[in-house]
Structure formats: C-alpha cells, structure tokens
Amino acid sequence: MSQSWLVAALTLIISIIAHPATAQAPGGDVDERPDPAVVCHVGVYRLDDGSWVDVAPLANKGLRWRRLDGSTARMMLDAQGHWVSTLGSTTRVEGPQPQLGSCDEGRMVFGEQSGRRLTQDVRDTTFVGQGGTHLNGRLILPPGDGPVPIMIEVHGSEGANALDFNAFQRFAPAEDVGVFVYAKRGSGGSEGQYTQDFYILAEDAAAAVVEARRLAGDRAGRVGLHGGSQGGWVAPLAASRTPVDFVIVGFGLAYGALAEDSDQVMLDLKGKGWDADVLEQAREITDVTGAFIASHGEVGFAGLEAVRAKYRAQPWFADIKGEFTGFLLTTPNAQIIAMAPVLDIGTPWDYDPLPVLSGLDTPMLWIQAEDDLGAPPEATRQRLIDLAGQGRPVTLLEYPDTDHGIVRFETAADGKRTSIGYAPGYYQAVLDWAKIGRLDGAYGDGRLLAVPSPRGR
C-alpha cells in the first residue's frame, strides 16, 4: 500500500464518523467565510462600565457574542429585524439579548448599557513560512505607544481562516494584550495546502513570531505562543525553534496522536461501565490499530483481522469508538481500500511531545478541561505534573465540568453534550499569563494542579 492514500482515507472517514451531520474532509472548511449579511457588525464593543462584548462572525449565518466571564450566545436576526440570542450553542432564547445599531453606527445596547465598537491598531502583512510559503498575517495592538505583550495565535486542526474567525484578535487588545494572527497555509489567501504536519506548522508559527516582533518594533514586550487543541502539539514545538517569553496551551495533549485514540477508546468503555479486564483486552486492540495507522497501512490487514476474529463476539466490542479504532474494526477491508485516495494531511502519528516539553525552558501554562472527550486529559495531566515536579517551567490549570474548548456543557438524555458557555476565569488566565507570566489569584473554579518545583531544578 502507498503511504499517503490510506492515512488520507482513514482521516476522512474519522471526520465523517465524528461529525456525520457536517461530514467533510479535514481542511474542508478552508473556504468558509463569515455571513456577509452581518459581518459589518463584527468587532469588540466597549460598554459604559468599561467592560467589553466581542461580536464574532459565524461561517454559516449570524454572529456570536462573548464576554470576559465566558458567557456567550449565538445572535440571529428575527423577521422583525431584532437580534435574538440563544444561550451558548443551544437553541434556547435565554440570557442577555443585546441589540446592534446600523453598520455605520458601530453601536450596541447590552441590557441597560450602551456600547461603542472600538477602533483597533491593525497592521496586515505577508510573511514567509516553512519552505518559502507566503502566509497572510495581522498584528493587532492596544492603543498607545508603549511595550505590550503579544500572543501569536497558533491554529488547532481547523482549516478555517483565522483572520476571519479568531476571537482573541479582537478582545485581547481590549485587555491590553497584542495579538498576531495568521491564516494557516491553504486558507485565507495564504499559499500552500492544508496540513496537519506538526513540524511544518511549527516552522510557520516560529516565522510568525519573528514577523510579529518585526511589525511591533519597540512596542513588542513579552512575546509568546498561544495554541488550542492541535496547537498544543505545535506551539511548544515552535518554541523550540525560536525564542519566546511564554507558551499557553489550551485543551491540548502532552502525548501523541496515537495515544489520543487509545485513550478515547478506554474512556468510551469506562463510560459504558466495562471493567479493567475489558480495558486490558481493548488495549490489545488499540495496539494493533495504532500500529496499522503509524505504518501508513504498510503492516497490512492481518493484525486487524486477527483482533476482529478474536473479539467480535464480545458484548463490549460494539462500544469501541475512539478516533479511528472503531472504524477499523467494523469496516470491511475492501471498503477501506475503495475510499482512497482522498487527502494526505501529513499527521505525524508517531510524534511524542515529551522530549520537546522536557527541554523547553520557556514558562508554559497548560489549561485543561477535566471532562474532555476529544482530548482525554488523564495522561496529559500526569505527564505535566511529573514535568513540573522535575522543575520544568510547567503550570497546569484544570477546569472541572468542562469539555474540549474549556466549555461548560449540559448533557441530554442520550448523552449528547451541548455547550452553554466558556468556563469563568479561563480567558482571564490566558491574558494574565501573557501579561505577567503567572497566575494571580482565583480564576473561576479552575484548579491549579501543577507549578514548577524548585526541588527538581
């Protein structure tokens, strides 16, 4: 088998399994654009009391507002031309119902307060990433002429153009933190093709650091990297390529992509009530499926066929899901072959971030969701605690009752989770780490699980 088509096909299939209602190939969202009917309202609005409301674009229709405390809602125009807000990602009309003025006015009414859209210092640029690829970027600075901290925003696995959809670029400058954001290769007019090759993406992020410093000039104070989800692999790797003052990782993993699948399988089975003996047998299965993926299919189907035959009759077999294991177990070999080739996205399945994390002297803040189904946190938690105990500059903040994205959620009778907002304190923790390099006080109900141990140094 070729090394590209099989992984490409499997990745597409995984995407379809995970998101059947909106199935698309990884990177299939690179052409998403804001709703043109309402994009003129996008911006951050300063209210009478000095607080802000960020109004962000959505790709399909409407807008989303969010506040520093993590409250958020989707905004849609009704037939009478009034804005209706539905809590989080639910369809319930609940909570504040802000109203926007005309596009030219740049005004908002939020409860009893009025607000005006802020004018920001925006500097657009094009810079050169890995392999000579030209990428489109943007530096946004707070008002003034003094030095400010700057966060370089590192993408997750999404393909959508961050110049359109990254929210930190608006509200962080309203909190005196500059932001450099760029369109990953293949999106937003940037050259190249969408990829999930961490090494390529890390070189792009390192180039973004250099460009942010160049554009900011004397205004560049503390400069660091901020990445969520897949960005948790990319940001520390980029920090090993170029000097930075800090790294912030949200809902990322401190182990590799193969382990993510096996941990998800274990989480699925535990959720169904299966005991340790079942988990041990399932680990044998994920060892086989992981080897299959890591070899790009070169090991062939013999191992898969063996574990299918051995365990197919077990009552827990149908409960195995994960990123790719469930699919590999239940799909005929011919069907897997027939779905290729689709898209080679370059995921380095054998990447282990531990050597990078162990060698970085850059202060790192990791923020985890305790109930993360997409990036199970248990192994990452322990690895980060161990690193901090060894004196590595790792701080770990974990939010209970949150899922991927540090979002609070409600659970339906069928087990489906729906976001109702971000954890209070999450945004402030990110901003404080960029500003002062430490956490100062309480951040909602976030729990500080690790700080660097001086004894380990």
C-alpha positions as CSV (number, residue, x, y, z in Angstrom):
1,M,0.0,0.0,0.0
2,S,1.1,3.6,-0.6
3,Q,2.0,5.6,2.4
4,S,-0.4,8.5,1.7
5,W,-3.7,7.3,0.4
6,L,-4.6,5.0,3.3
7,V,-4.0,7.6,6.0
8,A,-5.8,10.2,4.0
9,A,-8.8,7.9,3.5
10,L,-8.8,7.0,7.2
11,T,-8.6,10.6,8.3
12,L,-11.6,11.5,6.1
13,I,-13.6,8.6,7.4
14,I,-12.8,9.6,11.0
15,S,-14.0,13.1,10.3
16,I,-17.2,11.7,8.8
17,I,-17.8,9.4,11.8
18,A,-17.2,12.2,14.3
19,H,-19.3,14.7,12.5
20,P,-21.9,12.9,10.4
21,A,-24.2,15.9,10.0
22,T,-21.5,18.0,8.5
23,A,-19.1,15.4,7.1
24,Q,-16.2,16.9,5.2
25,A,-12.5,16.1,4.7
26,P,-10.1,17.6,7.2
27,G,-9.4,21.0,6.0
28,G,-12.6,21.1,4.0
29,D,-13.5,24.3,5.9
30,V,-10.7,26.3,4.5
31,D,-13.1,28.2,2.2
32,E,-15.6,29.1,5.0
33,R,-16.4,32.8,5.1
34,P,-18.4,35.0,7.5
35,D,-22.0,35.6,6.9
36,P,-21.8,38.6,4.5
37,A,-25.2,40.0,5.6
38,V,-24.0,40.8,9.1
39,V,-20.2,40.8,9.0
40,C,-20.2,44.6,9.3
41,H,-21.1,44.2,13.0
42,V,-18.0,42.2,13.8
43,G,-15.8,43.9,16.5
44,V,-15.4,44.4,20.2
45,Y,-17.7,46.9,21.9
46,R,-16.8,48.9,25.0
47,L,-19.7,49.2,27.4
48,D,-20.5,52.1,29.7
49,D,-19.0,50.3,32.7
50,G,-15.7,49.7,30.9
51,S,-16.3,46.0,30.2
52,W,-16.5,44.7,26.6
53,V,-18.6,42.4,24.4
54,D,-17.0,40.7,21.5
55,V,-19.1,40.1,18.4
56,A,-17.7,37.4,16.2
57,P,-18.7,36.1,12.8
58,L,-20.1,32.7,12.1
59,A,-19.4,30.8,8.9
60,N,-23.0,29.8,8.1
61,K,-25.3,32.5,9.4
62,G,-25.4,35.0,12.1
63,L,-23.0,36.2,14.8
64,R,-21.8,35.2,18.3
65,W,-21.2,37.4,21.3
66,R,-18.9,36.6,24.2
67,R,-17.7,38.3,27.3
68,L,-14.6,38.1,29.6
69,D,-16.6,36.0,32.1
70,G,-17.1,33.3,29.5
71,S,-20.8,34.0,28.8
72,T,-21.7,33.6,25.1
73,A,-24.6,33.2,22.8
74,R,-25.4,33.0,19.1
75,M,-27.1,36.0,17.6
76,M,-29.7,35.8,14.8
77,L,-32.0,38.4,13.2
78,D,-35.7,37.6,13.5
79,A,-38.4,38.6,11.0
80,Q,-38.9,42.0,12.7
81,G,-35.2,42.8,12.5
82,H,-34.4,42.3,16.2
83,W,-31.4,40.3,17.4
84,V,-32.3,37.1,19.2
85,S,-29.6,35.4,21.4
86,T,-29.6,31.7,22.1
87,L,-27.6,30.5,25.1
88,G,-24.2,29.0,24.2
89,S,-24.7,26.6,21.4
90,T,-28.3,25.7,22.4
91,T,-31.4,26.9,20.7
92,R,-32.9,28.4,23.9
93,V,-33.6,32.1,23.9
94,E,-32.1,32.8,27.3
95,G,-29.9,35.4,29.0
96,P,-29.0,38.9,27.7
97,Q,-30.5,40.0,24.4
98,P,-28.1,42.6,23.0
99,Q,-29.2,44.8,20.1
100,L,-26.9,46.2,17.4
101,G,-27.3,49.5,15.7
102,S,-26.7,50.0,12.0
103,C,-23.4,49.0,10.4
104,D,-22.4,52.7,10.2
105,E,-23.2,53.4,13.8
106,G,-21.0,50.8,15.4
107,R,-23.2,50.7,18.5
108,M,-24.7,48.2,20.8
109,V,-27.2,48.1,23.6
110,F,-26.4,45.4,26.1
111,G,-29.0,45.3,28.9
112,E,-29.1,48.8,30.4
113,Q,-25.8,49.7,28.9
114,S,-24.8,51.2,25.6
115,G,-21.5,50.3,23.9
116,R,-19.4,51.5,21.0
117,R,-17.3,49.4,18.7
118,L,-13.6,50.0,19.3
119,T,-11.1,51.1,16.6
120,Q,-8.0,49.0,16.8
121,D,-4.5,49.3,15.6
122,V,-4.4,46.7,12.8
123,R,-1.3,46.0,10.7
124,D,-1.7,43.5,7.9
125,T,1.3,41.7,6.5
126,T,2.6,38.8,4.4
127,F,5.5,36.7,5.7
128,V,7.4,33.6,4.7
129,G,6.7,30.3,6.4
130,Q,8.2,26.9,6.1
131,G,9.5,26.0,2.6
132,G,9.1,29.6,1.3
133,T,5.4,29.6,1.6
134,H,3.8,33.0,1.8
135,L,1.3,33.4,4.7
136,N,-1.1,36.3,5.4
137,G,-0.9,37.7,8.9
138,R,-2.2,40.5,11.0
139,L,-0.9,42.3,14.1
140,I,-3.4,44.0,16.4
141,L,-2.1,46.2,19.2
142,P,-3.8,48.0,22.0
143,P,-3.9,51.9,21.8
144,G,-0.8,53.7,22.9
145,D,2.9,53.7,22.1
146,G,4.5,51.7,24.9
147,P,5.6,48.0,25.0
148,V,2.8,45.4,25.3
149,P,2.7,41.6,25.5
150,I,1.9,39.9,22.2
151,M,0.3,36.5,21.7
152,I,0.9,34.6,18.4
153,E,-2.2,32.6,17.8
154,V,-1.4,29.0,16.7
155,H,-4.2,27.1,14.9
156,G,-5.9,24.0,16.0
157,S,-6.9,21.4,13.4
158,E,-9.5,23.7,11.8
159,G,-8.9,24.8,8.3
160,A,-11.0,28.0,8.6
161,N,-9.2,31.3,8.1
162,A,-8.1,32.6,11.5
163,L,-8.0,36.2,10.1
164,D,-11.8,35.9,10.0
165,F,-12.7,33.6,12.9
166,N,-10.1,34.0,15.7
167,A,-11.8,35.9,18.5
168,F,-8.7,36.7,20.6
169,Q,-7.5,39.2,18.0
170,R,-10.3,41.5,19.0
171,F,-10.9,41.1,22.7
172,A,-7.3,40.5,23.9
173,P,-6.2,44.0,22.6
174,A,-9.2,45.4,24.6
175,E,-7.4,43.9,27.6
176,D,-4.0,45.4,26.7
177,V,-2.6,42.3,25.1
178,G,-1.5,42.4,21.5
179,V,-2.2,39.6,19.1
180,F,-0.6,38.3,15.9
181,V,-2.9,36.0,13.9
182,Y,-2.3,34.4,10.6
183,A,-4.1,32.3,8.0
184,K,-2.7,28.8,8.0
185,R,-1.3,27.5,4.8
186,G,-4.1,26.9,2.3
187,S,-6.6,29.3,3.9
188,G,-7.4,33.0,3.8
189,G,-5.2,33.6,0.8
190,S,-2.1,32.0,2.3
191,E,-0.1,29.8,-0.1
192,G,0.3,26.1,0.3
193,Q,-2.0,23.3,1.2
194,Y,-3.8,22.5,4.4
195,T,-1.7,20.1,6.5
196,Q,-1.6,18.6,9.9
197,D,2.1,18.1,9.8
198,F,3.2,19.5,13.2
199,Y,6.7,20.1,12.0
200,I,5.7,22.2,9.1
201,L,3.1,24.1,11.2
202,A,5.7,24.7,13.9
203,E,8.0,26.3,11.4
204,D,5.2,28.5,10.2
205,A,4.4,29.5,13.8
206,A,8.1,30.3,14.5
207,A,8.1,32.5,11.4
208,A,5.0,34.3,12.7
209,V,6.9,35.1,16.0
210,V,9.7,36.7,14.0
211,E,7.2,38.7,11.9
212,A,5.2,39.8,14.9
213,R,8.4,41.2,16.5
214,R,9.4,43.0,13.3
215,L,6.0,44.6,12.9
216,A,5.6,45.6,16.5
217,G,9.1,47.1,16.8
218,D,9.6,49.0,20.0
219,R,6.1,48.0,21.1
220,A,7.0,44.4,21.4
221,G,7.1,43.5,25.1
222,R,6.6,39.8,26.2
223,V,6.1,37.7,23.0
224,G,4.7,34.2,23.2
225,L,2.7,31.5,21.6
226,H,-0.9,30.6,22.3
227,G,-2.4,27.4,20.8
228,G,-5.5,25.3,21.4
229,S,-6.2,21.7,20.8
230,Q,-3.8,20.6,18.0
231,G,-2.0,23.8,18.7
232,G,-0.9,22.1,21.9
233,W,1.5,20.0,19.8
234,V,2.5,22.8,17.5
235,A,3.1,25.7,19.9
236,P,5.8,24.1,22.2
237,L,7.5,22.7,19.1
238,A,7.6,26.2,17.6
239,A,9.0,27.5,20.9
240,S,11.9,25.0,20.5
241,R,12.6,26.7,17.1
242,T,12.6,30.3,18.1
243,P,13.0,32.2,21.4
244,V,9.7,33.2,23.1
245,D,8.8,34.5,26.5
246,F,5.9,32.2,27.2
247,V,3.7,29.4,25.8
248,I,0.0,29.0,26.6
249,V,-1.7,25.7,25.6
250,G,-5.5,25.2,25.9
251,F,-7.1,21.8,25.9
252,G,-4.1,20.2,24.2
253,L,-2.3,16.9,24.7
254,A,1.2,16.2,26.1
255,Y,1.3,12.8,24.3
256,G,0.9,11.7,20.7
257,A,-2.0,11.3,18.3
258,L,-2.0,7.5,18.5
259,A,-2.4,7.6,22.3
260,E,-5.3,10.0,21.8
261,D,-7.2,7.3,20.0
262,S,-6.5,4.6,22.6
263,D,-7.4,6.9,25.5
264,Q,-10.7,7.8,23.8
265,V,-11.4,4.0,23.4
266,M,-10.7,3.5,27.1
267,L,-12.9,6.5,28.0
268,D,-15.7,5.1,25.8
269,L,-15.6,1.7,27.5
270,K,-15.4,3.1,31.0
271,G,-18.4,5.3,30.2
272,K,-20.3,2.1,29.3
273,G,-19.4,0.5,32.7
274,W,-16.9,-2.1,31.4
275,D,-14.3,-3.3,33.9
276,A,-10.5,-3.4,33.9
277,D,-10.3,-6.8,32.3
278,V,-12.2,-5.4,29.3
279,L,-9.9,-2.4,29.1
280,E,-6.9,-4.7,29.1
281,Q,-8.3,-6.6,26.1
282,A,-9.2,-3.4,24.4
283,R,-5.6,-2.1,24.8
284,E,-4.5,-5.1,22.8
285,I,-6.8,-4.0,20.0
286,T,-5.6,-0.4,20.1
287,D,-2.0,-1.6,19.9
288,V,-2.9,-3.3,16.6
289,T,-4.9,-0.4,15.2
290,G,-2.2,2.1,16.2
291,A,0.5,0.1,14.5
292,F,-1.6,-0.1,11.4
293,I,-2.1,3.7,11.3
294,A,1.5,4.5,12.3
295,S,2.8,2.4,9.4
296,H,0.5,4.1,6.9
297,G,-1.0,0.7,6.3
298,E,2.2,-1.0,5.4
299,V,1.8,-3.7,8.1
300,G,-1.3,-4.8,6.2
301,F,-4.7,-6.1,7.4
302,A,-3.6,-9.4,9.1
303,G,-3.4,-7.9,12.6
304,L,-6.8,-6.2,12.2
305,E,-8.4,-9.4,11.0
306,A,-6.9,-11.3,14.0
307,V,-8.3,-9.0,16.6
308,R,-11.7,-8.7,14.8
309,A,-11.9,-12.5,14.9
310,K,-10.8,-12.8,18.5
311,Y,-13.1,-10.2,20.0
312,R,-16.0,-9.6,17.6
313,A,-18.4,-11.8,19.7
314,Q,-17.6,-9.9,22.9
315,P,-20.5,-7.8,24.2
316,W,-18.3,-4.7,24.6
317,F,-16.9,-4.9,21.0
318,A,-19.6,-2.6,19.6
319,D,-18.8,0.0,22.3
320,I,-15.3,0.7,20.9
321,K,-15.1,4.0,19.1
322,G,-12.1,6.2,19.5
323,E,-10.6,8.4,16.7
324,F,-10.1,5.5,14.3
325,T,-10.1,2.1,16.1
326,G,-13.9,1.6,16.0
327,F,-14.0,2.3,12.2
328,L,-11.1,-0.1,11.5
329,L,-12.7,-2.9,13.5
330,T,-16.1,-2.7,11.8
331,T,-15.4,-1.7,8.2
332,P,-14.6,-4.3,5.5
333,N,-11.0,-4.1,4.2
334,A,-12.3,-3.6,0.6
335,Q,-14.3,-0.6,1.7
336,I,-11.3,1.0,3.3
337,I,-9.3,0.5,0.1
338,A,-12.2,1.8,-2.0
339,M,-12.3,5.1,-0.2
340,A,-8.7,6.1,-1.1
341,P,-7.1,8.3,-2.1
342,V,-8.7,11.4,-0.7
343,L,-6.4,13.8,1.0
344,D,-2.9,13.4,2.5
345,I,-2.8,15.7,5.5
346,G,0.5,14.6,6.9
347,T,-0.3,13.8,10.5
348,P,2.9,12.6,12.3
349,W,1.3,9.7,14.1
350,D,4.5,8.8,15.9
351,Y,5.2,12.3,17.3
352,D,5.9,12.3,21.0
353,P,6.0,15.8,22.5
354,L,7.8,14.8,25.7
355,P,11.3,15.4,24.5
356,V,10.3,19.0,23.4
357,L,8.4,19.7,26.7
358,S,11.3,18.3,28.8
359,G,13.8,20.5,27.0
360,L,11.9,23.8,27.0
361,D,13.0,26.5,29.4
362,T,10.1,28.7,28.3
363,P,7.4,29.1,31.0
364,M,4.3,27.2,29.9
365,L,0.7,27.5,31.1
366,W,-1.5,24.5,30.2
367,I,-5.2,24.8,30.7
368,Q,-7.2,21.5,30.6
369,A,-10.9,20.5,30.6
370,E,-11.4,17.8,33.2
371,D,-14.2,16.1,31.2
372,D,-12.6,16.5,27.7
373,L,-14.0,13.8,25.4
374,G,-11.9,15.0,22.4
375,A,-8.6,15.1,24.2
376,P,-8.9,12.9,27.3
377,P,-6.8,14.7,30.0
378,E,-5.7,11.9,32.4
379,A,-2.4,11.0,30.8
380,T,-1.6,14.7,29.9
381,R,-2.4,15.7,33.5
382,Q,0.1,13.2,34.9
383,R,2.8,13.9,32.4
384,L,2.6,17.7,33.2
385,I,2.5,17.1,36.9
386,D,5.6,15.0,36.6
387,L,7.4,17.6,34.4
388,A,6.6,20.3,37.0
389,G,7.9,18.1,39.7
390,Q,11.2,17.8,37.9
391,G,11.4,21.5,37.9
392,R,10.3,22.1,34.3
393,P,8.5,25.5,33.9
394,V,5.1,24.0,33.6
395,T,1.9,25.3,35.3
396,L,-1.3,23.3,34.9
397,L,-4.8,24.8,35.5
398,E,-7.8,22.5,35.1
399,Y,-11.5,23.3,34.9
400,P,-14.0,20.9,36.3
401,D,-17.2,20.1,34.4
402,T,-15.8,21.3,31.1
403,D,-15.3,19.7,27.7
404,H,-13.0,20.5,24.8
405,G,-12.6,24.2,24.3
406,I,-12.9,24.8,28.1
407,V,-16.6,24.9,27.6
408,R,-19.3,24.3,30.2
409,F,-22.0,21.9,28.9
410,E,-25.3,20.3,29.5
411,T,-26.0,16.7,28.8
412,A,-29.1,15.4,27.1
413,A,-30.8,12.1,27.9
414,D,-29.0,10.4,25.0
415,G,-25.6,11.6,26.4
416,K,-25.1,14.4,23.8
417,R,-23.3,17.4,25.2
418,T,-24.2,21.0,24.2
419,S,-22.0,24.0,25.1
420,I,-23.6,26.6,27.3
421,G,-20.5,28.9,27.6
422,Y,-16.9,29.1,28.5
423,A,-15.6,28.5,32.0
424,P,-15.5,31.7,34.0
425,G,-11.8,32.7,34.6
426,Y,-10.5,30.9,31.5
427,Y,-10.0,34.0,29.4
428,Q,-8.5,35.9,32.2
429,A,-6.0,33.2,32.9
430,V,-4.8,33.3,29.3
431,L,-4.5,37.1,29.4
432,D,-2.7,37.2,32.7
433,W,-0.1,34.7,31.6
434,A,0.6,36.7,28.6
435,K,0.9,39.9,30.6
436,I,2.8,38.8,33.7
437,G,3.8,35.2,33.2
438,R,2.0,33.9,36.3
439,L,-1.5,33.3,37.6
440,D,-2.6,35.8,40.2
441,G,-5.5,34.7,42.4
442,A,-8.5,32.6,41.6
443,Y,-9.7,32.0,38.0
444,G,-13.3,30.9,38.4
445,D,-13.3,27.3,39.7
446,G,-10.1,26.4,37.9
447,R,-7.8,24.2,40.0
448,L,-4.1,24.7,40.0
449,L,-2.7,21.1,39.7
450,A,1.0,21.8,38.9
451,V,3.6,24.5,39.4
452,P,7.3,24.2,38.8
453,S,9.1,22.6,41.7
454,P,12.3,24.3,42.7
455,R,13.5,21.0,44.2
456,G,13.5,19.5,40.7
457,R,15.9,22.0,39.3
